[in-house]
Amino acid sequence: MITLTSDFGSPYPAAMKGVIRRHTDAELIDVAHDLPRGDPRAAAFWLRFVLPEFPPAVHCAVVDPGVGTDRDALVVRAGEHVIVAPDNGLAMPPARALATDESDFEVWTLAVDDPASETFHGRDVFAPAAARVRTALDEAASAEAGAADSAGDGSLDADAIAAALSGLDDLAPASDPVDIHFPEPSVERDDGDAIAIDGEVLAIDRFGNVITNVPGDLVRDRDWLRVNGDLTPVAETFGAVDPGERLVTVGSHGYAECDVNDGRGDGAFDLRPGDAVRFVPDSVSL
């Protein structure tokens, strides 16, 4: 399996699929091609959330504002998964989410030889690299399954995947890959109770839901919060408030969101990615 993620829209991902199909008949699954344009941080957030739902796979992710520059291309093994991506940080948060611990991933730099285009490395660099990685893993799995002393099902463990990748002559250990770390919220407490939480907007989805970096457990048991000073109900579902009404809820990713039932939270709360957001329980006077 190879998954594909980008900010390309259409029809560019089709060209990537065509290149991959020339080298492997692996199953191709589109994760998304409408991620925020040129925003590796947003891509990293969404991939960190989505990729752990997949069985072991090769993930080709291209949100690449540095295309055509001297930025590197990476291959990252994370547990039994492999991510192929530009070296702009987007691969690292999902890699940590896929790995069993901080030591369970390895990063290689991919040699890039004169791509046909300086503006479409998704087709000319990352798609063929994903196909080569998939082929190498499939060949290793076939060899392992065919070994006389093998009782396996053809799948590879993390060590076997690492060995197969180490055998690719266009990969070299990466010395200092670019990383992205999401900020932690600041929590002010009084006798152990959170009386103010200062967080940041991480992302906004296509519905306008404002996803913060505040863990849901910090807001889940509240009835009301002041969001940047405005009193807002806390609810488990959108339907708990009337259409058009604002609410704070906990999304499926586990973070607090600032939303509107049947509307857009980003407009109602006037929030954008990177903005500060402060939650204060209604019972607290600061």
C-alpha positions as CSV (number, residue, x, y, z in Angstrom):
1,M,0.0,0.0,0.0
2,I,1.1,3.5,-0.8
3,T,-0.8,6.6,0.5
4,L,-0.7,9.9,-1.2
5,T,-1.0,13.3,0.5
6,S,-0.5,16.8,-1.0
7,D,-1.7,20.3,-1.4
8,F,-1.9,19.9,-5.2
9,G,-5.7,19.7,-5.7
10,S,-6.3,18.3,-9.2
11,P,-5.0,16.9,-11.6
12,Y,-1.4,16.8,-10.4
13,P,-1.9,13.7,-8.1
14,A,-2.9,11.7,-11.1
15,A,0.5,12.3,-12.6
16,M,2.1,10.9,-9.4
17,K,-0.1,7.9,-9.6
18,G,0.9,7.3,-13.2
19,V,4.6,7.3,-12.3
20,I,4.0,4.9,-9.3
21,R,2.0,2.5,-11.5
22,R,4.9,2.2,-13.9
23,H,6.9,0.7,-11.1
24,T,4.5,-1.2,-8.8
25,D,1.0,-2.4,-8.7
26,A,0.7,-1.5,-5.0
27,E,-2.7,-0.3,-3.8
28,L,-2.8,3.5,-3.9
29,I,-4.9,5.4,-1.4
30,D,-5.5,9.2,-1.4
31,V,-5.3,10.7,2.1
32,A,-6.0,14.3,1.0
33,H,-4.9,16.6,-1.8
34,D,-6.6,19.8,-0.5
35,L,-4.3,20.5,2.5
36,P,-3.6,24.2,3.1
37,R,-1.3,25.3,0.3
38,G,2.4,25.6,1.1
39,D,1.9,24.8,4.9
40,P,4.0,21.9,6.1
41,R,2.9,22.6,9.7
42,A,-0.7,22.0,8.8
43,A,0.2,18.9,6.8
44,A,2.2,17.5,9.8
45,F,-0.8,18.0,12.1
46,W,-3.2,16.2,9.8
47,L,-0.8,13.4,9.0
48,R,-0.1,12.9,12.7
49,F,-3.8,12.4,13.2
50,V,-4.6,10.3,10.1
51,L,-1.7,8.0,9.4
52,P,-1.8,5.9,12.6
53,E,-5.2,4.6,11.4
54,F,-3.5,2.8,8.5
55,P,-1.9,-0.7,8.5
56,P,1.9,-0.6,7.7
57,A,2.3,1.3,4.5
58,V,4.5,3.7,2.5
59,H,3.2,7.2,2.8
60,C,4.2,9.8,0.1
61,A,3.5,13.3,1.5
62,V,4.2,16.4,-0.6
63,V,3.5,19.9,0.7
64,D,6.6,21.5,-0.5
65,P,7.0,25.3,-0.6
66,G,10.8,24.8,-1.1
67,V,10.4,22.8,-4.3
68,G,13.4,23.4,-6.6
69,T,15.6,24.7,-3.8
70,D,18.4,22.9,-2.1
71,R,16.1,21.4,0.6
72,D,16.6,17.7,0.9
73,A,14.2,14.8,0.3
74,L,13.7,12.3,3.1
75,V,12.7,8.7,3.6
76,V,11.7,8.1,7.2
77,R,11.0,4.7,8.8
78,A,8.6,4.9,11.7
79,G,7.9,1.6,13.2
80,E,6.5,-0.5,10.3
81,H,5.7,2.5,8.2
82,V,7.8,4.6,5.8
83,I,7.2,8.2,5.0
84,V,8.6,9.8,1.8
85,A,8.6,13.6,2.0
86,P,10.5,16.8,1.6
87,D,12.8,17.8,4.4
88,N,10.7,20.6,5.8
89,G,9.5,19.1,9.0
90,L,6.1,17.6,7.9
91,A,7.3,14.0,8.2
92,M,8.5,14.2,11.8
93,P,5.3,14.6,13.9
94,P,3.5,11.7,12.0
95,A,6.7,9.6,12.3
96,R,6.7,10.1,16.1
97,A,3.0,9.1,16.1
98,L,3.7,6.0,14.1
99,A,6.7,4.9,16.1
100,T,6.4,2.8,19.2
101,D,8.9,5.1,21.0
102,E,11.3,8.0,20.2
103,S,14.0,5.5,19.1
104,D,11.8,3.6,16.7
105,F,12.4,5.7,13.6
106,E,15.3,6.3,11.3
107,V,15.7,9.1,8.7
108,W,17.6,8.9,5.4
109,T,18.3,11.6,2.8
110,L,17.3,10.7,-0.7
111,A,19.7,11.4,-3.5
112,V,18.0,13.6,-6.1
113,D,19.4,13.5,-9.7
114,D,18.2,16.2,-12.1
115,P,14.4,16.0,-11.9
116,A,12.6,16.7,-15.1
117,S,10.9,19.7,-13.5
118,E,12.1,22.1,-10.8
119,T,8.4,22.8,-9.8
120,F,6.9,19.3,-9.6
121,H,9.0,17.1,-7.4
122,G,5.9,15.2,-6.4
123,R,6.0,13.5,-9.8
124,D,9.7,13.6,-10.5
125,V,11.2,12.8,-7.0
126,F,8.8,11.7,-4.4
127,A,6.4,9.4,-6.4
128,P,9.3,7.4,-7.9
129,A,11.0,7.2,-4.6
130,A,7.8,5.9,-2.9
131,A,7.5,3.3,-5.7
132,R,11.2,2.2,-5.2
133,V,10.7,1.9,-1.4
134,R,7.4,-0.1,-1.9
135,T,9.1,-2.4,-4.4
136,A,12.1,-3.0,-2.0
137,L,9.8,-3.8,0.9
138,D,7.7,-6.1,-1.2
139,E,10.8,-8.0,-2.5
140,A,12.1,-8.3,1.0
141,A,8.7,-9.6,2.2
142,S,8.6,-12.2,-0.7
143,A,12.1,-13.4,0.1
144,E,11.3,-13.7,3.8
145,A,8.1,-15.6,3.1
146,G,9.8,-17.9,0.6
147,A,12.7,-18.8,2.9
148,A,12.7,-22.4,3.9
149,D,12.6,-21.7,7.6
150,S,10.0,-19.0,7.3
151,A,6.5,-19.5,8.7
152,G,5.6,-15.9,8.2
153,D,2.8,-14.3,6.1
154,G,5.1,-12.1,4.0
155,S,4.8,-9.0,6.3
156,L,7.9,-7.3,7.6
157,D,8.8,-6.2,11.1
158,A,10.5,-2.9,11.8
159,D,14.0,-4.4,11.7
160,A,13.4,-6.1,8.3
161,I,12.1,-2.8,6.9
162,A,15.2,-1.0,8.2
163,A,17.4,-3.6,6.5
164,A,15.6,-3.3,3.2
165,L,15.8,0.5,3.2
166,S,19.5,0.4,4.1
167,G,20.1,-1.6,1.0
168,L,18.9,1.2,-1.3
169,D,21.9,2.9,-2.8
170,D,20.2,6.3,-3.1
171,L,19.6,6.6,0.6
172,A,22.1,8.0,3.2
173,P,21.6,8.7,6.9
174,A,20.2,12.1,7.5
175,S,22.3,14.2,9.8
176,D,19.9,17.0,10.8
177,P,16.4,16.8,9.4
178,V,14.1,19.7,9.8
179,D,11.5,19.1,12.5
180,I,8.2,20.6,13.6
181,H,7.1,20.6,17.2
182,F,3.6,21.7,18.2
183,P,3.5,24.0,21.2
184,E,2.1,22.9,24.6
185,P,-0.5,25.0,26.3
186,S,0.2,26.9,29.4
187,V,-2.0,26.0,32.3
188,E,-2.5,28.3,35.4
189,R,-3.7,26.3,38.4
190,D,-5.1,27.1,41.8
191,D,-5.1,24.1,44.3
192,G,-4.7,21.8,41.3
193,D,-7.7,23.2,39.3
194,A,-7.0,24.8,35.9
195,I,-8.2,28.4,36.2
196,A,-6.7,29.6,32.9
197,I,-5.4,27.8,29.8
198,D,-3.4,29.6,27.2
199,G,-3.2,27.7,24.0
200,E,-2.8,28.2,20.2
201,V,-4.8,27.4,17.2
202,L,-3.1,24.4,15.4
203,A,-5.4,24.0,12.4
204,I,-8.8,24.8,10.9
205,D,-10.7,22.1,9.0
206,R,-12.9,22.6,5.9
207,F,-15.9,23.0,8.2
208,G,-14.3,26.0,9.9
209,N,-13.8,24.1,13.2
210,V,-10.9,25.7,15.1
211,I,-8.6,23.0,16.5
212,T,-6.4,24.1,19.4
213,N,-3.5,22.5,21.2
214,V,-5.5,22.3,24.4
215,P,-6.0,18.7,25.5
216,G,-9.7,17.8,25.7
217,D,-9.4,16.6,29.3
218,L,-8.8,20.2,30.4
219,V,-12.2,21.4,29.2
220,R,-14.3,18.3,28.9
221,D,-16.1,18.5,32.3
222,R,-16.9,22.3,32.1
223,D,-20.3,23.7,31.4
224,W,-19.1,27.1,30.3
225,L,-15.8,28.7,29.3
226,R,-14.7,32.2,28.4
227,V,-12.9,32.0,25.1
228,N,-10.8,35.0,24.7
229,G,-13.2,36.7,27.1
230,D,-16.5,35.6,25.4
231,L,-18.8,33.2,27.3
232,T,-19.2,29.9,25.4
233,P,-21.0,26.7,26.3
234,V,-19.0,23.4,26.5
235,A,-20.8,20.6,24.8
236,E,-20.2,17.0,23.8
237,T,-22.0,17.3,20.5
238,F,-22.9,20.0,18.0
239,G,-26.6,19.3,18.4
240,A,-26.4,20.3,22.1
241,V,-26.6,23.9,21.0
242,D,-28.9,25.6,18.5
243,P,-27.9,26.0,14.9
244,G,-25.7,29.0,14.5
245,E,-24.6,28.9,18.2
246,R,-21.0,28.8,19.3
247,L,-19.6,26.0,21.4
248,V,-16.4,24.5,22.7
249,T,-16.1,20.7,22.2
250,V,-13.5,18.0,22.0
251,G,-12.7,16.7,18.5
252,S,-11.9,13.1,17.5
253,H,-8.2,14.1,17.6
254,G,-8.6,14.7,21.4
255,Y,-8.1,18.5,21.3
256,A,-10.5,21.3,22.3
257,E,-12.2,23.0,19.4
258,C,-14.0,26.3,19.0
259,D,-16.9,25.6,16.7
260,V,-20.3,26.6,15.6
261,N,-23.3,24.3,15.1
262,D,-24.0,24.4,11.3
263,G,-21.6,27.3,10.9
264,R,-17.9,28.2,10.9
265,G,-16.0,28.6,14.1
266,D,-13.1,30.4,12.6
267,G,-15.4,33.3,11.6
268,A,-17.4,33.3,14.8
269,F,-14.4,33.3,17.1
270,D,-12.2,35.3,14.7
271,L,-9.4,32.8,14.9
272,R,-6.7,31.7,12.5
273,P,-3.9,29.1,12.7
274,G,-1.2,30.3,15.0
275,D,-3.5,32.7,17.0
276,A,-3.5,32.6,20.7
277,V,-6.7,31.3,22.5
278,R,-7.4,31.6,26.2
279,F,-9.9,29.4,28.0
280,V,-11.1,30.5,31.5
281,P,-13.8,28.7,33.4
282,D,-16.9,30.9,33.9
283,S,-16.6,30.6,37.7
284,V,-13.1,32.1,37.7
285,S,-12.5,35.9,38.0
286,L,-9.1,36.9,36.7
